[in-house]
Amino acid sequence: MPKTWFLPPDFTFTTDGPLRLGMVISHWSKPASVLAEIGSGDSSAIKLPAIKSFIESNRAFNRSTSRTNSVGFLAKFQGLFSSSARTEAGKSHTTDYSETDHEVRLFADPLLPETVEAIANLPAVQKSIQSALFPPRAVYVVTGLRITNSSFTVTEEDSSKFVLEAEGSGPPSGTIPGEIGGNMKHESGEASTDSYNTAPGIVFAYRLSVIRTRRAGVETELFMHKDAFLTGNGGKKEDPLVLVDATTEEIDEDLEVEIEYESAEIGEDEDCVFVLPKA
């Protein structure tokens, strides 16, 4: 199964901001919605795995989105004259990220069941989990980072296209059998480009693990713990905890909030998810 990275909404997240390994966030699309910082406050006793890091040199990425609306029309009059028309309007957006080195930071080992249970029972995390009636709301732990220690260039291009095509045919004047016709096509478009350089030391992308209750059917989880989320109602326990990687298949199952996104392959067995801007 491909490893999934998530692009932040902008490139202002630094290595000492909310996007750090071990941070617990409320939703995969909201990296700034921090519920807990593992290792401080109520979570100071929770131990995280060791961190490993390596450099991927000269990485460059490109992503694009496009939308097209097409309308066709066909008419025939008394068998004498026929006409057709088609209009097509489309917009596309392309983003290029220039070549730079990426420092990849990951946990050397998966989170232990006891660690996940301790995270799920932190007051702020537990409040978020129980804020949904059924099923309990999932929470997300940052387990990987791509950091660009040098500045890179982001180039964005927006383009639009409009096509109008019409065609007609019918019998010629007079008595000679046959048919005459004609067609017309008009195309127009425009494009705009903008680029900027990021600051050094920013988070390019992040990876997540999901803590949630088990769903019906067969699942492939990193583990299933015999204990469960504590509800706070007299310590009553509910469904077992499951820890899974946050992939496109996993986030598609999160039906509580519909987020429009697209994904693109960024390497062998890796893809990247980015949220589409609101129209």
C-alpha positions as CSV (number, residue, x, y, z in Angstrom):
1,M,0.0,0.0,0.0
2,P,1.4,3.4,-0.9
3,K,2.8,5.7,1.8
4,T,0.7,8.9,1.9
5,W,2.1,12.4,2.5
6,F,-0.1,15.4,3.1
7,L,0.7,18.9,1.9
8,P,0.0,21.6,4.4
9,P,-2.3,24.4,3.3
10,D,0.7,26.8,2.9
11,F,4.4,26.8,3.4
12,T,4.5,28.7,6.6
13,F,4.8,25.7,9.0
14,T,8.3,25.6,10.5
15,T,10.0,22.8,12.4
16,D,9.3,24.5,15.7
17,G,5.6,25.0,14.9
18,P,2.5,22.8,15.4
19,L,3.7,20.3,12.7
20,R,6.2,18.2,14.7
21,L,6.6,14.5,15.2
22,G,4.2,13.3,17.9
23,M,1.7,16.1,17.7
24,V,-1.9,15.0,17.9
25,I,-4.3,16.9,15.6
26,S,-8.1,16.7,15.2
27,H,-8.2,16.2,11.4
28,W,-5.8,15.2,8.6
29,S,-6.6,18.4,6.7
30,K,-6.0,20.8,9.7
31,P,-2.4,20.5,10.8
32,A,-2.7,23.5,13.0
33,S,-5.6,22.0,15.1
34,V,-3.3,20.6,17.8
35,L,-5.0,18.6,20.5
36,A,-1.9,17.6,22.4
37,E,1.9,17.9,22.3
38,I,3.3,14.6,23.4
39,G,6.1,15.0,25.9
40,S,4.8,18.1,27.7
41,G,2.0,19.0,30.1
42,D,-0.5,16.2,30.7
43,S,1.4,14.0,28.2
44,S,4.9,14.5,29.7
45,A,5.1,10.8,30.8
46,I,4.2,9.4,27.3
47,K,7.3,8.1,25.6
48,L,7.6,8.2,21.8
49,P,9.8,6.1,19.6
50,A,13.3,7.2,18.6
51,I,13.5,9.4,15.4
52,K,15.4,8.5,12.3
53,S,16.2,10.9,9.5
54,F,17.8,10.8,6.0
55,I,18.3,13.2,3.1
56,E,16.6,12.8,-0.3
57,S,18.6,14.9,-2.7
58,N,17.2,17.1,-5.6
59,R,13.5,16.4,-5.1
60,A,11.1,18.3,-7.4
61,F,7.3,17.9,-7.6
62,N,4.5,19.0,-9.8
63,R,0.7,18.8,-9.3
64,S,-2.2,19.9,-11.5
65,T,-6.0,20.0,-11.4
66,S,-8.4,20.6,-14.3
67,R,-12.2,21.0,-14.6
68,T,-14.1,20.9,-17.9
69,N,-17.8,21.6,-18.7
70,S,-19.0,20.5,-22.1
71,V,-22.5,21.0,-23.6
72,G,-23.7,19.5,-27.0
73,F,-26.8,20.2,-29.1
74,L,-28.1,18.4,-32.1
75,A,-31.2,19.3,-34.1
76,K,-32.9,18.1,-37.3
77,F,-35.7,20.0,-39.0
78,Q,-38.2,18.0,-41.2
79,G,-35.4,15.9,-42.6
80,L,-34.3,19.0,-44.5
81,F,-31.7,20.7,-42.4
82,S,-29.6,19.5,-39.5
83,S,-27.3,21.4,-37.1
84,S,-25.1,20.7,-34.2
85,A,-23.2,22.8,-31.7
86,R,-20.8,22.2,-28.9
87,T,-19.3,24.4,-26.2
88,E,-16.6,23.5,-23.9
89,A,-15.2,25.6,-21.0
90,G,-12.4,24.5,-18.7
91,K,-10.0,25.6,-16.1
92,S,-6.7,24.2,-15.0
93,H,-4.2,24.9,-12.2
94,T,-0.6,23.7,-12.2
95,T,1.8,24.0,-9.3
96,D,5.6,23.3,-9.6
97,Y,7.9,22.9,-6.7
98,S,11.5,23.5,-7.7
99,E,14.3,21.1,-7.0
100,T,15.7,21.0,-3.4
101,D,16.9,18.5,-0.8
102,H,14.3,17.0,1.5
103,E,15.2,15.9,5.0
104,V,12.8,13.1,5.9
105,R,12.1,12.5,9.6
106,L,10.2,9.4,10.8
107,F,9.7,7.4,13.9
108,A,12.1,4.5,13.9
109,D,9.4,2.1,15.2
110,P,5.6,2.1,15.3
111,L,3.7,3.5,18.3
112,L,3.2,0.9,21.0
113,P,-0.3,0.0,22.0
114,E,0.2,1.4,25.5
115,T,1.4,4.7,24.0
116,V,-1.7,4.9,21.8
117,E,-4.0,4.2,24.7
118,A,-2.3,6.9,26.8
119,I,-2.6,9.4,23.9
120,A,-6.3,8.5,23.4
121,N,-7.0,9.1,27.1
122,L,-5.5,12.6,27.3
123,P,-8.3,15.0,28.3
124,A,-8.2,17.2,25.1
125,V,-7.9,14.1,22.9
126,Q,-10.7,12.3,24.7
127,K,-12.9,15.3,24.4
128,S,-12.4,15.4,20.6
129,I,-13.0,11.7,20.3
130,Q,-16.3,11.8,22.2
131,S,-17.5,15.0,20.4
132,A,-19.1,12.7,17.8
133,L,-21.8,10.4,18.9
134,F,-21.4,7.4,16.5
135,P,-18.8,6.4,15.6
136,P,-16.3,8.1,18.0
137,R,-14.2,10.7,16.1
138,A,-10.8,9.7,14.9
139,V,-7.6,11.6,15.9
140,Y,-4.3,11.8,14.0
141,V,-0.7,11.6,15.2
142,V,2.1,13.2,13.1
143,T,4.5,10.3,12.4
144,G,6.6,11.7,9.5
145,L,7.9,15.0,8.1
146,R,9.5,16.2,4.9
147,I,11.6,19.3,5.7
148,T,13.3,21.6,3.2
149,N,16.3,23.1,4.9
150,S,16.9,25.4,1.9
151,S,14.5,27.8,0.1
152,F,12.7,26.5,-3.0
153,T,10.5,28.2,-5.6
154,V,6.7,27.6,-5.9
155,T,5.3,28.5,-9.4
156,E,1.5,28.5,-9.9
157,E,-0.2,28.8,-13.2
158,D,-3.9,29.3,-13.8
159,S,-5.4,28.9,-17.3
160,S,-8.8,28.8,-18.8
161,K,-10.2,27.7,-22.2
162,F,-13.4,28.3,-24.1
163,V,-14.3,26.4,-27.3
164,L,-17.4,27.0,-29.5
165,E,-18.0,24.7,-32.5
166,A,-21.0,24.7,-34.8
167,E,-21.9,22.7,-37.9
168,G,-24.9,22.6,-40.2
169,S,-25.9,20.8,-43.4
170,G,-28.9,20.8,-45.7
171,P,-30.1,20.4,-49.3
172,P,-28.9,22.9,-51.8
173,S,-31.3,25.2,-53.6
174,G,-32.7,23.9,-56.9
175,T,-33.6,20.4,-57.9
176,I,-30.2,18.6,-58.0
177,P,-30.0,16.0,-55.3
178,G,-27.2,16.5,-52.8
179,E,-26.3,18.2,-49.5
180,I,-24.2,21.2,-48.6
181,G,-22.8,22.1,-45.2
182,G,-20.4,24.2,-43.2
183,N,-18.7,24.4,-39.8
184,M,-17.3,27.1,-37.6
185,K,-14.9,26.8,-34.6
186,H,-13.8,29.4,-32.2
187,E,-11.2,29.0,-29.4
188,S,-10.0,31.4,-26.8
189,G,-8.0,31.2,-23.6
190,E,-5.9,33.0,-21.1
191,A,-3.2,32.1,-18.5
192,S,-1.6,33.7,-15.5
193,T,1.5,32.7,-13.6
194,D,2.7,33.6,-10.1
195,S,5.8,32.4,-8.2
196,Y,7.5,33.0,-4.9
197,N,10.4,31.6,-2.8
198,T,9.7,29.9,0.5
199,A,11.8,30.5,3.6
200,P,14.3,27.8,4.5
201,G,13.4,25.2,7.2
202,I,9.8,24.7,6.4
203,V,7.6,21.6,6.5
204,F,6.9,20.5,2.9
205,A,4.7,17.5,3.8
206,Y,3.7,15.3,6.7
207,R,2.6,11.7,7.4
208,L,0.0,10.6,9.9
209,S,-1.3,7.6,11.8
210,V,-4.9,7.4,12.7
211,I,-6.3,6.4,16.1
212,R,-9.9,5.3,15.9
213,T,-12.3,2.5,16.8
214,R,-12.5,-0.6,14.7
215,R,-15.0,-0.6,11.8
216,A,-17.1,-3.5,10.5
217,G,-15.4,-6.0,8.2
218,V,-11.8,-7.0,7.6
219,E,-9.1,-4.4,8.4
220,T,-5.4,-4.2,8.1
221,E,-4.2,-2.3,11.2
222,L,-0.8,-1.7,12.7
223,F,-2.4,-3.2,15.8
224,M,-5.7,-3.6,17.7
225,H,-5.5,-3.1,21.4
226,K,-7.7,-5.1,23.8
227,D,-8.4,-1.9,25.8
228,A,-10.6,0.9,24.5
229,F,-11.3,4.6,24.6
230,L,-12.2,5.7,28.1
231,T,-15.5,7.6,27.9
232,G,-15.2,9.5,31.1
233,N,-18.5,8.1,32.2
234,G,-17.3,6.0,35.2
235,G,-14.4,4.6,33.2
236,K,-16.8,2.7,30.9
237,K,-15.0,1.2,27.9
238,E,-16.2,0.9,24.4
239,D,-14.8,-0.4,21.1
240,P,-11.2,-1.5,20.8
241,L,-8.5,0.9,19.6
242,V,-7.1,0.6,16.1
243,L,-3.9,2.3,14.8
244,V,-3.7,2.6,11.0
245,D,-1.7,4.5,8.5
246,A,-3.5,7.6,7.1
247,T,-3.9,6.7,3.4
248,T,-6.3,7.9,0.8
249,E,-8.4,4.8,1.4
250,E,-8.5,5.6,5.1
251,I,-9.4,9.3,4.8
252,D,-12.2,8.4,2.3
253,E,-13.8,6.4,5.1
254,D,-14.0,9.5,7.3
255,L,-17.4,10.7,6.4
256,E,-17.9,13.2,9.1
257,V,-16.4,16.1,7.1
258,E,-16.3,16.0,3.3
259,I,-13.0,17.4,2.1
260,E,-12.4,17.8,-1.6
261,Y,-8.9,16.7,-2.4
262,E,-6.7,15.2,-5.0
263,S,-3.6,13.0,-4.9
264,A,-0.6,12.5,-7.1
265,E,2.2,10.0,-7.2
266,I,5.5,11.4,-6.0
267,G,7.7,8.3,-6.2
268,E,7.7,4.6,-6.0
269,D,5.0,3.5,-3.5
270,E,4.4,7.1,-2.4
271,D,1.6,9.6,-3.1
272,C,0.8,13.1,-1.9
273,V,-2.6,14.5,-0.9
274,F,-3.5,18.1,-1.3
275,V,-6.8,19.9,-0.5
276,L,-8.4,21.7,-3.4
277,P,-9.1,25.4,-2.9
278,K,-12.7,26.3,-2.5
279,A,-14.4,27.5,-5.7
